């Protein structure tokens, strides 16, 4: 699963070192998000920085993506015997927006302006 963090209007893709293959859903989010008004950057962050930003309220949303899950919110991170609750365990606006847009394109409810859908 690829992990995204939201801090204000910015979405940050956290690169995980062992992911080397191209992931279509990741690429789709990186393409789609800017067209919806989100600024996306890719970076490596230390877990301690992420947890401090969650605790301070700087990071307000965390979600993952995968081919099977599309977009899946993360409500709690558990690390070293401590729980870090994100957005009161609720699905965030960005995760919901991206999920709705991606599945809308997949199922033909939203026009595919990217050329992703091919009719067989």
N, CA, C and O atoms as CSV, one atom per row, in Angstrom:
chain,resi,resn,atom,element,x,y,z
A,1,UNK,N,N,0.849,-1.175,0.000
A,1,UNK,CA,C,0.000,0.000,0.000
A,1,UNK,C,C,0.892,1.235,0.000
A,1,UNK,O,O,1.910,1.283,0.690
A,2,UNK,N,N,0.494,2.226,-0.780
A,2,UNK,CA,C,1.190,3.496,-0.864
A,2,UNK,C,C,0.512,4.449,0.118
A,2,UNK,O,O,-0.717,4.470,0.197
A,3,UNK,N,N,1.286,5.238,0.866
A,3,UNK,CA,C,0.729,6.075,1.924
A,3,UNK,C,C,0.801,7.555,1.542
A,3,UNK,O,O,1.826,8.044,1.067
A,4,UNK,N,N,-0.320,8.254,1.764
A,4,UNK,CA,C,-0.405,9.692,1.537
A,4,UNK,C,C,-0.752,10.376,2.850
A,4,UNK,O,O,-1.502,9.829,3.658
A,5,UNK,N,N,-0.209,11.567,3.065
A,5,UNK,CA,C,-0.495,12.380,4.247
A,5,UNK,C,C,-1.064,13.710,3.773
A,5,UNK,O,O,-0.654,14.230,2.736
A,6,UNK,N,N,-2.006,14.259,4.530
A,6,UNK,CA,C,-2.544,15.573,4.192
A,6,UNK,C,C,-2.175,16.559,5.288
A,6,UNK,O,O,-2.405,16.311,6.471
A,7,UNK,N,N,-1.606,17.668,4.877
A,7,UNK,CA,C,-1.311,18.781,5.783
A,7,UNK,C,C,-1.827,20.035,5.101
A,7,UNK,O,O,-1.199,20.542,4.171
A,8,UNK,N,N,-2.959,20.535,5.556
A,8,UNK,CA,C,-3.584,21.688,4.906
A,8,UNK,C,C,-4.047,21.322,3.512
A,8,UNK,O,O,-4.732,20.317,3.327
A,9,UNK,N,N,-3.679,22.126,2.531
A,9,UNK,CA,C,-4.075,21.875,1.148
A,9,UNK,C,C,-3.080,20.980,0.419
A,9,UNK,O,O,-3.250,20.695,-0.766
A,10,UNK,N,N,-2.059,20.543,1.117
A,10,UNK,CA,C,-1.008,19.757,0.485
A,10,UNK,C,C,-1.198,18.274,0.762
A,10,UNK,O,O,-1.557,17.876,1.870
A,11,UNK,N,N,-0.953,17.466,-0.256
A,11,UNK,CA,C,-0.941,16.017,-0.097
A,11,UNK,C,C,0.501,15.580,-0.293
A,11,UNK,O,O,1.144,15.955,-1.273
A,12,UNK,N,N,1.000,14.795,0.634
A,12,UNK,CA,C,2.377,14.329,0.541
A,12,UNK,C,C,2.378,12.816,0.372
A,12,UNK,O,O,1.795,12.090,1.177
A,13,UNK,N,N,3.029,12.356,-0.671
A,13,UNK,CA,C,3.200,10.932,-0.895
A,13,UNK,C,C,4.464,10.520,-0.176
A,13,UNK,O,O,5.548,11.026,-0.467
A,14,UNK,N,N,4.326,9.612,0.753
A,14,UNK,CA,C,5.485,9.138,1.500
A,14,UNK,C,C,6.065,7.943,0.755
A,14,UNK,O,O,5.403,6.917,0.599
A,15,UNK,N,N,7.290,8.083,0.302
A,15,UNK,CA,C,7.942,7.011,-0.427
A,15,UNK,C,C,8.452,5.959,0.546
A,15,UNK,O,O,9.140,6.263,1.521
A,16,UNK,N,N,8.101,4.740,0.258
A,16,UNK,CA,C,8.576,3.615,1.056
A,16,UNK,C,C,9.656,2.920,0.234
A,16,UNK,O,O,9.411,2.525,-0.906
A,17,UNK,N,N,10.824,2.772,0.794
A,17,UNK,CA,C,12.001,2.324,0.046
A,17,UNK,C,C,11.819,1.012,-0.709
A,17,UNK,O,O,12.379,0.854,-1.794
A,18,UNK,N,N,11.050,0.064,-0.165
A,18,UNK,CA,C,10.981,-1.247,-0.797
A,18,UNK,C,C,9.988,-1.301,-1.963
A,18,UNK,O,O,9.871,-2.341,-2.612
A,19,UNK,N,N,9.286,-0.229,-2.239
A,19,UNK,CA,C,8.354,-0.221,-3.363
A,19,UNK,C,C,9.121,0.236,-4.594
A,19,UNK,O,O,9.505,1.400,-4.706
A,20,UNK,N,N,9.337,-0.688,-5.507
A,20,UNK,CA,C,10.124,-0.367,-6.688
A,20,UNK,C,C,9.308,-0.452,-7.967
A,20,UNK,O,O,9.654,0.194,-8.956
A,21,UNK,N,N,8.230,-1.234,-7.973
A,21,UNK,CA,C,7.453,-1.372,-9.193
A,21,UNK,C,C,6.469,-0.216,-9.353
A,21,UNK,O,O,6.097,0.446,-8.384
A,22,UNK,N,N,6.069,0.002,-10.567
A,22,UNK,CA,C,5.079,1.044,-10.857
A,22,UNK,C,C,3.728,0.585,-10.329
A,22,UNK,O,O,3.325,-0.558,-10.549
A,23,UNK,N,N,3.038,1.463,-9.643
A,23,UNK,CA,C,1.721,1.150,-9.094
A,23,UNK,C,C,0.721,2.069,-9.790
A,23,UNK,O,O,0.802,3.290,-9.662
A,24,UNK,N,N,-0.216,1.484,-10.521
A,24,UNK,CA,C,-1.138,2.268,-11.340
A,24,UNK,C,C,-1.974,3.222,-10.502
A,24,UNK,O,O,-2.142,4.381,-10.880
A,25,UNK,N,N,-2.500,2.765,-9.374
A,25,UNK,CA,C,-3.365,3.636,-8.568
A,25,UNK,C,C,-2.572,4.825,-8.018
A,25,UNK,O,O,-3.106,5.929,-7.909
A,26,UNK,N,N,-1.321,4.606,-7.676
A,26,UNK,CA,C,-0.449,5.700,-7.214
A,26,UNK,C,C,-0.308,6.737,-8.314
A,26,UNK,O,O,-0.480,7.935,-8.086
A,27,UNK,N,N,0.010,6.257,-9.515
A,27,UNK,CA,C,0.166,7.162,-10.649
A,27,UNK,C,C,-1.139,7.903,-10.946
A,27,UNK,O,O,-1.125,9.082,-11.300
A,28,UNK,N,N,-2.260,7.205,-10.800
A,28,UNK,CA,C,-3.568,7.824,-11.046
A,28,UNK,C,C,-3.825,8.954,-10.053
A,28,UNK,O,O,-4.294,10.024,-10.440
A,29,UNK,N,N,-3.523,8.724,-8.784
A,29,UNK,CA,C,-3.724,9.769,-7.770
A,29,UNK,C,C,-2.791,10.951,-8.020
A,29,UNK,O,O,-3.202,12.104,-7.892
A,30,UNK,N,N,-1.538,10.669,-8.377
A,30,UNK,CA,C,-0.591,11.753,-8.651
A,30,UNK,C,C,-1.017,12.579,-9.866
A,30,UNK,O,O,-0.710,13.768,-9.942
A,31,UNK,N,N,-1.718,11.961,-10.809
A,31,UNK,CA,C,-2.226,12.665,-11.986
A,31,UNK,C,C,-3.524,13.396,-11.679
A,31,UNK,O,O,-3.699,14.548,-12.077
A,32,UNK,N,N,-4.438,12.731,-10.972
A,32,UNK,CA,C,-5.770,13.271,-10.706
A,32,UNK,C,C,-5.774,14.405,-9.679
A,32,UNK,O,O,-6.443,15.419,-9.878
A,33,UNK,N,N,-5.034,14.238,-8.590
A,33,UNK,CA,C,-5.101,15.184,-7.469
A,33,UNK,C,C,-4.865,16.639,-7.882
A,33,UNK,O,O,-5.627,17.506,-7.452
A,34,UNK,N,N,-3.850,16.951,-8.692
A,34,UNK,CA,C,-3.652,18.353,-9.078
A,34,UNK,C,C,-4.827,18.930,-9.881
A,34,UNK,O,O,-5.100,20.128,-9.802
A,35,UNK,N,N,-5.518,18.088,-10.648
A,35,UNK,CA,C,-6.665,18.581,-11.420
A,35,UNK,C,C,-7.850,18.899,-10.517
A,35,UNK,O,O,-8.783,19.586,-10.932
A,36,UNK,N,N,-7.815,18.404,-9.284
A,36,UNK,CA,C,-8.868,18.675,-8.308
A,36,UNK,C,C,-8.470,19.790,-7.341
A,36,UNK,O,O,-9.202,20.095,-6.399
A,37,UNK,N,N,-7.294,20.401,-7.586
A,37,UNK,CA,C,-6.862,21.528,-6.769
A,37,UNK,C,C,-5.916,21.181,-5.637
A,37,UNK,O,O,-5.609,22.038,-4.808
A,38,UNK,N,N,-5.445,19.937,-5.584
A,38,UNK,CA,C,-4.512,19.537,-4.525
A,38,UNK,C,C,-3.082,19.613,-5.039
A,38,UNK,O,O,-2.798,19.230,-6.173
A,39,UNK,N,N,-2.194,20.106,-4.202
A,39,UNK,CA,C,-0.771,20.107,-4.526
A,39,UNK,C,C,-0.168,18.833,-3.951
A,39,UNK,O,O,-0.344,18.532,-2.770
A,40,UNK,N,N,0.540,18.091,-4.786
A,40,UNK,CA,C,1.088,16.807,-4.366
A,40,UNK,C,C,2.605,16.842,-4.483
A,40,UNK,O,O,3.147,17.307,-5.486
A,41,UNK,N,N,3.289,16.348,-3.454
A,41,UNK,CA,C,4.737,16.199,-3.519
A,41,UNK,C,C,5.099,14.818,-3.002
A,41,UNK,O,O,4.376,14.222,-2.203
A,42,UNK,N,N,6.225,14.326,-3.472
A,42,UNK,CA,C,6.698,13.007,-3.062
A,42,UNK,C,C,7.957,13.188,-2.224
A,42,UNK,O,O,8.890,13.880,-2.632
A,43,UNK,N,N,7.977,12.566,-1.060
A,43,UNK,CA,C,9.118,12.737,-0.175
A,43,UNK,C,C,9.258,11.551,0.768
A,43,UNK,O,O,8.354,10.729,0.915
A,44,UNK,N,N,10.405,11.494,1.392
A,44,UNK,CA,C,10.645,10.511,2.454
A,44,UNK,C,C,10.592,11.245,3.778
A,44,UNK,O,O,11.230,12.284,3.951
A,45,UNK,N,N,9.824,10.696,4.714
A,45,UNK,CA,C,9.722,11.299,6.039
A,45,UNK,C,C,10.048,10.263,7.093
A,45,UNK,O,O,9.727,9.084,6.945
A,46,UNK,N,N,10.674,10.701,8.133
A,46,UNK,CA,C,10.956,9.853,9.281
A,46,UNK,C,C,9.659,9.635,10.059
A,46,UNK,O,O,8.854,10.558,10.184
A,47,UNK,N,N,9.451,8.447,10.575
A,47,UNK,CA,C,8.228,8.140,11.319
A,47,UNK,C,C,8.045,9.082,12.504
A,47,UNK,O,O,6.912,9.434,12.835
A,48,UNK,N,N,9.122,9.493,13.142
A,48,UNK,CA,C,9.001,10.404,14.286
A,48,UNK,C,C,8.455,11.770,13.862
A,48,UNK,O,O,7.705,12.394,14.612
A,49,UNK,N,N,8.822,12.232,12.678
A,49,UNK,CA,C,8.295,13.494,12.148
A,49,UNK,C,C,6.804,13.341,11.852
A,49,UNK,O,O,6.009,14.217,12.190
A,50,UNK,N,N,6.431,12.241,11.229
A,50,UNK,CA,C,5.019,11.988,10.916
A,50,UNK,C,C,4.189,11.961,12.191
A,50,UNK,O,O,3.139,12.599,12.263
A,51,UNK,N,N,4.650,11.229,13.193
A,51,UNK,CA,C,3.886,11.105,14.437
A,51,UNK,C,C,3.785,12.439,15.173
A,51,UNK,O,O,2.737,12.759,15.734
A,52,UNK,N,N,4.859,13.213,15.172
A,52,UNK,CA,C,4.820,14.538,15.810
A,52,UNK,C,C,3.832,15.451,15.087
A,52,UNK,O,O,3.114,16.221,15.725
A,53,UNK,N,N,3.796,15.366,13.766
A,53,UNK,CA,C,2.864,16.194,12.995
A,53,UNK,C,C,1.417,15.753,13.183
A,53,UNK,O,O,0.513,16.587,13.137
A,54,UNK,N,N,1.181,14.471,13.393
A,54,UNK,CA,C,-0.174,14.000,13.716
A,54,UNK,C,C,-0.568,14.514,15.095
A,54,UNK,O,O,-1.666,15.038,15.281
A,55,UNK,N,N,0.335,14.360,16.057
A,55,UNK,CA,C,0.049,14.782,17.437
A,55,UNK,C,C,-0.220,16.288,17.528
A,55,UNK,O,O,-1.057,16.722,18.319
A,56,UNK,N,N,0.485,17.079,16.723
A,56,UNK,CA,C,0.308,18.536,16.765
A,56,UNK,C,C,-0.900,19.007,15.957
A,56,UNK,O,O,-1.317,20.160,16.070
A,57,UNK,N,N,-1.450,18.122,15.154
A,57,UNK,CA,C,-2.582,18.496,14.310
A,57,UNK,C,C,-2.188,19.011,12.942
A,57,UNK,O,O,-3.051,19.377,12.145
A,58,UNK,N,N,-0.889,19.045,12.657
A,58,UNK,CA,C,-0.429,19.506,11.344
A,58,UNK,C,C,-0.886,18.538,10.246
A,58,UNK,O,O,-1.365,18.963,9.194
A,59,UNK,N,N,-0.736,17.246,10.500
A,59,UNK,CA,C,-1.262,16.238,9.575
A,59,UNK,C,C,-2.680,15.928,10.014
A,59,UNK,O,O,-2.913,15.476,11.135
A,60,UNK,N,N,-3.627,16.177,9.117
A,60,UNK,CA,C,-5.041,16.016,9.459
A,60,UNK,C,C,-5.687,14.812,8.792
A,60,UNK,O,O,-6.839,14.481,9.076
A,61,UNK,N,N,-4.951,14.162,7.911
A,61,UNK,CA,C,-5.530,13.032,7.193
A,61,UNK,C,C,-4.412,12.126,6.701
A,61,UNK,O,O,-3.366,12.600,6.257
A,62,UNK,N,N,-4.639,10.825,6.783
A,62,UNK,CA,C,-3.715,9.839,6.244
A,62,UNK,C,C,-4.558,8.817,5.499
A,62,UNK,O,O,-5.588,8.368,6.001
A,63,UNK,N,N,-4.122,8.453,4.308
A,63,UNK,CA,C,-4.821,7.405,3.580
A,63,UNK,C,C,-3.824,6.641,2.733
A,63,UNK,O,O,-2.759,7.150,2.385
A,64,UNK,N,N,-4.182,5.434,2.413
A,64,UNK,CA,C,-3.351,4.598,1.573
A,64,UNK,C,C,-4.073,4.312,0.277
A,64,UNK,O,O,-5.270,4.570,0.148
A,65,UNK,N,N,-3.346,3.782,-0.675
A,65,UNK,CA,C,-3.986,3.368,-1.914
A,65,UNK,C,C,-3.360,2.061,-2.364
A,65,UNK,O,O,-2.179,1.799,-2.137
A,66,UNK,N,N,-4.166,1.266,-2.994
A,66,UNK,CA,C,-3.707,0.026,-3.602
A,66,UNK,C,C,-4.704,-0.333,-4.685
A,66,UNK,O,O,-5.804,0.217,-4.732
A,67,UNK,N,N,-4.327,-1.245,-5.545
A,67,UNK,CA,C,-5.212,-1.633,-6.633
A,67,UNK,C,C,-6.526,-2.176,-6.095
A,67,UNK,O,O,-7.587,-1.854,-6.630
A,68,UNK,N,N,-6.479,-2.984,-5.060
A,68,UNK,CA,C,-7.700,-3.587,-4.515
A,68,UNK,C,C,-8.526,-2.596,-3.700
A,68,UNK,O,O,-9.753,-2.589,-3.801
A,69,UNK,N,N,-7.881,-1.769,-2.905
A,69,UNK,CA,C,-8.600,-0.877,-1.984
A,69,UNK,C,C,-8.942,0.474,-2.608
A,69,UNK,O,O,-9.769,1.201,-2.059
A,70,UNK,N,N,-8.346,0.823,-3.712
A,70,UNK,CA,C,-8.429,2.134,-4.357
A,70,UNK,C,C,-7.870,3.174,-3.384
A,70,UNK,O,O,-6.670,3.447,-3.413
A,71,UNK,N,N,-8.702,3.757,-2.529
A,71,UNK,CA,C,-8.253,4.703,-1.503
A,71,UNK,C,C,-8.845,4.249,-0.181
A,71,UNK,O,O,-10.054,4.046,-0.069
A,72,UNK,N,N,-7.994,4.090,0.815
A,72,UNK,CA,C,-8.451,3.596,2.115
A,72,UNK,C,C,-7.932,4.510,3.227
A,72,UNK,O,O,-6.721,4.672,3.376
A,73,UNK,N,N,-8.843,5.112,4.013
A,73,UNK,CA,C,-8.411,6.008,5.085
A,73,UNK,C,C,-7.706,5.252,6.211
A,73,UNK,O,O,-7.996,4.084,6.470
A,74,UNK,N,N,-6.789,5.932,6.865
A,74,UNK,CA,C,-6.112,5.399,8.049
A,74,UNK,C,C,-6.621,6.209,9.233
A,74,UNK,O,O,-6.441,7.426,9.279
A,75,UNK,N,N,-7.256,5.540,10.191
A,75,UNK,CA,C,-7.825,6.228,11.346
A,75,UNK,C,C,-6.883,6.309,12.526
A,75,UNK,O,O,-6.925,7.268,13.297
A,76,UNK,N,N,-6.024,5.295,12.672
A,76,UNK,CA,C,-5.106,5.250,13.805
A,76,UNK,C,C,-3.793,4.618,13.370
A,76,UNK,O,O,-3.785,3.599,12.680
A,77,UNK,N,N,-2.700,5.218,13.772
A,77,UNK,CA,C,-1.385,4.599,13.639
A,77,UNK,C,C,-0.962,4.148,15.026
A,77,UNK,O,O,-1.038,4.915,15.985
A,78,UNK,N,N,-0.520,2.915,15.131
A,78,UNK,CA,C,-0.049,2.394,16.410
A,78,UNK,C,C,1.456,2.196,16.282
A,78,UNK,O,O,1.919,1.472,15.401
A,79,UNK,N,N,2.214,2.837,17.157
A,79,UNK,CA,C,3.668,2.770,17.088
A,79,UNK,C,C,4.232,2.826,18.497
A,79,UNK,O,O,3.898,3.718,19.278
A,80,UNK,N,N,5.083,1.874,18.812
A,80,UNK,CA,C,5.739,1.801,20.122
A,80,UNK,C,C,4.739,1.953,21.268
A,80,UNK,O,O,4.901,2.801,22.146
A,81,UNK,N,N,3.717,1.124,21.238
A,81,UNK,CA,C,2.714,1.047,22.318
A,81,UNK,C,C,1.857,2.299,22.468
A,81,UNK,O,O,1.212,2.485,23.500
A,82,UNK,N,N,1.841,3.160,21.449
A,82,UNK,CA,C,1.026,4.367,21.520
A,82,UNK,C,C,0.163,4.476,20.265
A,82,UNK,O,O,0.615,4.185,19.158
A,83,UNK,N,N,-1.087,4.902,20.458
A,83,UNK,CA,C,-1.993,5.129,19.338
A,83,UNK,C,C,-1.994,6.605,18.956
A,83,UNK,O,O,-2.055,7.481,19.818
A,84,UNK,N,N,-1.926,6.863,17.676
A,84,UNK,CA,C,-2.009,8.209,17.121
A,84,UNK,C,C,-3.275,8.257,16.272
A,84,UNK,O,O,-3.301,7.744,15.153
A,85,UNK,N,N,-4.313,8.870,16.805
A,85,UNK,CA,C,-5.608,8.925,16.128
A,85,UNK,C,C,-5.612,10.090,15.144
A,85,UNK,O,O,-5.213,11.207,15.472
A,86,UNK,N,N,-6.068,9.802,13.943
A,86,UNK,CA,C,-6.085,10.789,12.871
A,86,UNK,C,C,-7.537,11.114,12.524
A,86,UNK,O,O,-8.330,10.211,12.258
A,87,UNK,N,N,-7.879,12.382,12.527
A,87,UNK,CA,C,-9.205,12.847,12.117
A,87,UNK,C,C,-10.328,12.113,12.858
A,87,UNK,O,O,-11.361,11.794,12.270
A,88,UNK,N,N,-10.121,11.854,14.124
A,88,UNK,CA,C,-11.106,11.190,14.986
A,88,UNK,C,C,-11.599,9.877,14.380
A,88,UNK,O,O,-12.768,9.519,14.520
A,89,UNK,N,N,-10.695,9.163,13.705
A,89,UNK,CA,C,-10.999,7.886,13.049
A,89,UNK,C,C,-12.044,8.012,11.947
A,89,UNK,O,O,-12.717,7.035,11.617
A,90,UNK,N,N,-12.185,9.191,11.384
A,90,UNK,CA,C,-13.172,9.418,10.320
A,90,UNK,C,C,-12.460,9.521,8.965
A,90,UNK,O,O,-11.301,9.928,8.885
A,91,UNK,N,N,-13.170,9.151,7.922
A,91,UNK,CA,C,-12.650,9.323,6.568
A,91,UNK,C,C,-12.505,10.813,6.285
A,91,UNK,O,O,-13.430,11.590,6.524
A,92,UNK,N,N,-11.352,11.203,5.781
A,92,UNK,CA,C,-11.108,12.610,5.484
A,92,UNK,C,C,-11.688,13.035,4.146
A,92,UNK,O,O,-12.014,12.203,3.299
A,93,UNK,N,N,-11.809,14.337,3.975
A,93,UNK,CA,C,-12.384,14.905,2.753
A,93,UNK,C,C,-11.591,14.532,1.499
A,93,UNK,O,O,-12.180,14.219,0.464
A,94,UNK,N,N,-10.266,14.565,1.588
A,94,UNK,CA,C,-9.441,14.286,0.414
A,94,UNK,C,C,-9.568,12.822,0.013
A,94,UNK,O,O,-9.749,12.520,-1.167
A,95,UNK,N,N,-9.475,11.914,0.971
A,95,UNK,CA,C,-9.612,10.486,0.659
A,95,UNK,C,C,-10.959,10.209,0.002
A,95,UNK,O,O,-11.030,9.497,-1.000
A,96,UNK,N,N,-12.019,10.768,0.562
A,96,UNK,CA,C,-13.358,10.554,-0.003
A,96,UNK,C,C,-13.458,11.150,-1.401
A,96,UNK,O,O,-14.003,10.521,-2.308
A,97,UNK,N,N,-12.935,12.356,-1.578
A,97,UNK,CA,C,-12.980,13.019,-2.880
A,97,UNK,C,C,-12.239,12.195,-3.936
A,97,UNK,O,O,-12.763,11.964,-5.026
A,98,UNK,N,N,-11.026,11.756,-3.611
A,98,UNK,CA,C,-10.243,10.964,-4.563
A,98,UNK,C,C,-10.908,9.623,-4.853
A,98,UNK,O,O,-10.955,9.190,-6.004
A,99,UNK,N,N,-11.422,8.966,-3.817
A,99,UNK,CA,C,-12.120,7.684,-4.009
A,99,UNK,C,C,-13.322,7.870,-4.939
A,99,UNK,O,O,-13.502,7.108,-5.890
A,100,UNK,N,N,-14.135,8.877,-4.661
A,100,UNK,CA,C,-15.325,9.125,-5.476
A,100,UNK,C,C,-14.956,9.428,-6.930
A,100,UNK,O,O,-15.620,8.953,-7.852
A,101,UNK,N,N,-13.914,10.207,-7.131
A,101,UNK,CA,C,-13.492,10.552,-8.491
A,101,UNK,C,C,-12.947,9.330,-9.232
A,101,UNK,O,O,-13.320,9.077,-10.377
A,102,UNK,N,N,-12.066,8.574,-8.575
A,102,UNK,CA,C,-11.468,7.405,-9.228
A,102,UNK,C,C,-12.508,6.343,-9.557
A,102,UNK,O,O,-12.525,5.820,-10.671
A,103,UNK,N,N,-13.370,6.022,-8.607
A,103,UNK,CA,C,-14.391,5.001,-8.881
A,103,UNK,C,C,-15.435,5.537,-9.859
A,103,UNK,O,O,-16.000,4.771,-10.640
A,104,UNK,N,N,-15.693,6.835,-9.824
A,104,UNK,CA,C,-16.598,7.431,-10.804
A,104,UNK,C,C,-16.077,7.266,-12.223
A,104,UNK,O,O,-16.843,6.956,-13.136
A,105,UNK,N,N,-14.788,7.471,-12.413
A,105,UNK,CA,C,-14.168,7.261,-13.726
A,105,UNK,C,C,-14.223,5.781,-14.093
A,105,UNK,O,O,-14.575,5.435,-15.221
A,106,UNK,N,N,-13.878,4.904,-13.148
A,106,UNK,CA,C,-13.886,3.460,-13.411
A,106,UNK,C,C,-15.249,2.970,-13.882
A,106,UNK,O,O,-15.340,2.158,-14.802
A,107,UNK,N,N,-16.302,3.463,-13.252
A,107,UNK,CA,C,-17.653,2.976,-13.538
A,107,UNK,C,C,-18.417,3.847,-14.530
A,107,UNK,O,O,-19.608,3.626,-14.748
A,108,UNK,N,N,-17.757,4.829,-15.131
A,108,UNK,CA,C,-18.372,5.628,-16.169
A,108,UNK,C,C,-19.328,6.708,-15.683
A,108,UNK,O,O,-20.051,7.292,-16.490
A,109,UNK,N,N,-19.347,6.986,-14.391
A,109,UNK,CA,C,-20.204,8.051,-13.855
A,109,UNK,C,C,-19.574,9.428,-14.053
A,109,UNK,O,O,-20.264,10.448,-14.060
A,110,UNK,N,N,-18.249,9.437,-14.215
A,110,UNK,CA,C,-17.495,10.672,-14.428
A,110,UNK,C,C,-16.689,10.490,-15.708
A,110,UNK,O,O,-16.097,9.434,-15.933
A,111,UNK,N,N,-16.670,11.512,-16.533
A,111,UNK,CA,C,-15.950,11.433,-17.798
A,111,UNK,C,C,-14.457,11.182,-17.557
A,111,UNK,O,O,-13.841,11.801,-16.690
A,112,UNK,N,N,-13.898,10.270,-18.336
A,112,UNK,CA,C,-12.471,9.966,-18.275
A,112,UNK,C,C,-11.729,10.916,-19.208
A,112,UNK,O,O,-11.635,10.667,-20.410
A,113,UNK,N,N,-11.209,11.991,-18.658
A,113,UNK,CA,C,-10.473,12.969,-19.467
A,113,UNK,C,C,-8.994,12.609,-19.590
A,113,UNK,O,O,-8.230,13.331,-20.230
A,114,UNK,N,N,-8.590,11.496,-18.978
A,114,UNK,CA,C,-7.185,11.088,-18.967
A,114,UNK,C,C,-6.874,9.977,-19.969
A,114,UNK,O,O,-5.706,9.675,-20.210
A,115,UNK,N,N,-7.902,9.370,-20.552
A,115,UNK,CA,C,-7.689,8.257,-21.478
A,115,UNK,C,C,-7.335,6.960,-20.776
A,115,UNK,O,O,-6.650,6.112,-21.348
A,116,UNK,N,N,-7.798,6.795,-19.532
A,116,UNK,CA,C,-7.478,5.595,-18.760
A,116,UNK,C,C,-8.371,4.404,-19.112
A,116,UNK,O,O,-7.926,3.259,-19.042
A,117,UNK,N,N,-9.613,4.662,-19.486
A,117,UNK,CA,C,-10.585,3.590,-19.699
A,117,UNK,C,C,-10.540,3.134,-21.152
A,117,UNK,O,O,-10.580,3.947,-22.076
A,118,UNK,N,N,-10.457,1.822,-21.334
A,118,UNK,CA,C,-10.503,1.238,-22.669
A,118,UNK,C,C,-11.653,0.253,-22.722
A,118,UNK,O,O,-11.781,-0.614,-21.858
A,119,UNK,N,N,-12.485,0.388,-23.734
A,119,UNK,CA,C,-13.605,-0.526,-23.917
A,119,UNK,C,C,-13.103,-1.757,-24.648
A,119,UNK,O,O,-12.432,-1.662,-25.676
A,120,UNK,N,N,-13.439,-2.910,-24.101
A,120,UNK,CA,C,-13.019,-4.167,-24.733
A,120,UNK,C,C,-14.152,-4.756,-25.529
A,120,UNK,O,O,-13.995,-5.816,-26.135
